[in-house]
Amino acid sequence: MSNDDLFRMVNDFARQTPWLHGPMTACASYGAVLFALLLVIGWWTARWHGPAVMAAAVWAPAGVLLAVAADRPIALALDRPGPVTRLPHVLILMPDTPGVTGPSHHAAMAGAAAAGLFLVRRRLGMLAAGLAALMGLSLVYVGTHYPSEVLGGLLLGGIISSIGLVLAKVPLVAVVKRLRSGPLRPLMAA
């Protein structure tokens, strides 16, 4: 099944479910706010754990920013026409969608947040992964991205966040240990 076929399948589903248009548009538009809240919850819960967990909580938002920053040059290099310009007669719920797309930066953000939060608390990471999948589906549902662009964004974000923590963990743990013994202790430990 081709990328166009998968997109059309989701688009046909969108045509048949007008009652979902509002929630899916909201998810595609404002899902980033939910992930920001989850990152705050991850930081808050990490305060009750050791320096390695707090280092992961400190890294998680940095991984999100790195993933979103890495996503843009890839999209520009691919210079690929999006569903809005490439597929005539499809339902587009977000008409201000750009005509050229690449890996979804919303999906990259969601994938990075889910991977980062998984390294903080597994349950929180699993919740974030489920919400990332829902956000990814909503991006296809509203006509913003192809399924491959969402999957690419999720993978890109998850890989950047995971590898980044592996590379930054030792210095971050040292910084967290120092901060826990200073005036910023209330932010780093309960």
Secondary structure as GFF3:
##gff-version 3
##sequence-region A 1 190
A	DSSP	alpha_helix	3	16	.	.	.	ID=ss1
A	DSSP	three_ten_helix	18	20	.	.	.	ID=ss2
A	DSSP	alpha_helix	21	46	.	.	.	ID=ss3
A	DSSP	alpha_helix	51	78	.	.	.	ID=ss4
A	DSSP	beta_strand	80	81	.	.	.	ID=ss5
A	DSSP	alpha_helix	83	86	.	.	.	ID=ss6
A	DSSP	beta_strand	100	101	.	.	.	ID=ss7
A	DSSP	alpha_helix	105	120	.	.	.	ID=ss8
A	DSSP	alpha_helix	122	141	.	.	.	ID=ss9
A	DSSP	alpha_helix	147	180	.	.	.	ID=ss10
A	DSSP	alpha_helix	185	188	.	.	.	ID=ss11
###
